[in-house]
Amino acid sequence: MNYATSQTNNTGGNDWADFYLGLPGIAYIAAPTNLGFREAYFATYFQDDWRVSRKLTINAGLRWDLNMPYSEVHGQIARFDANTPNPGAGGLLGAIVFYGHGPGTLNTNQAGEYHFLTFGPRLGFAYNLDSKTVIRAFAGILYAGTQNNDVTNSSRYGFQAAGEPVPTGRFVPYYSWDDPFPQNVLGATPNLNSTLQNGQGAETQQPNGVAYPPRSQMMSLSIQREMRFGILAEAAWLSNDMKHGTDRLQLNTLPQQYWSLGPLLDLPLNSRK
């Protein structure tokens, strides 16, 4: 529970007073649920060393990484979909969709899509300038493995009895812990009603972002020189250009084409500017 009503529903007041009066700003309860999540990662690679000459050796390889989208063995997960009409809101877009198989589901237990074009070529060489000097270089694309946060952030709407009270107004106390917790917001499970989160918060994971692997484009160049007394001196340059630093695409990130709007982005939605 959270006791800062002044921060949650703008009814004002002091946090300690909220606590002593039993007027939390957030009240949420969830029943335990047995879930069977599955997640996997596969990779294979080919590599060869080519001794071109006495001075030059080339290393070439190709790696393929496949992050498997996580799934729940019985499909007991759900998400908010911004493109699904909500029958409880006059058909406006935005409703809960359910994984699993059968009527009212997405007919899949997997929460994401496959990304098969994750090939990572690598190329490197070593060249002996002389008996004590070597030049080495490398360039390649590397993909990272699956991150477990996708699973822990999954939603169980409709499969887990959980919810929070629906406030009766904007300028009234949100909930009093002297009152019984409203059982109607918990509902019976399974509940494949796409409107069950109406009036409450909802979470989502973008399917094409789940198991989307972070990618690094790396390059390096170094010169090694053997000095007196067996001392090795090295000068090196390294570049690492990472794309998609997480395997979850960010839904709320502002697309780059709108960055030029600048201060206009802070205007109210009903502004005519």
Secondary structure, DSSP 8 states (H G I E B T S, - for coil): -B--HHHHTS----HHHHHHHT--SB--EE------EEEEEEEEEEEEEEE-SSSEEEEEEEEEEEEEEEEETT---EEEEEEEE-GGGTT-EEEEEE-BSSTTS-SBSBSS------EEEEEEEEEEEETTEEEEEEEEEEE----THHHHT-B-TTTS-EE----S-TTS-S--TTS---GGGT--SS---TTTTTTS------TTTTT---EEEEEEEEEEEE-GGG-EEEEEEEEEEEE-SSSS--TTS--GGGGGGGGGGGS-TT---
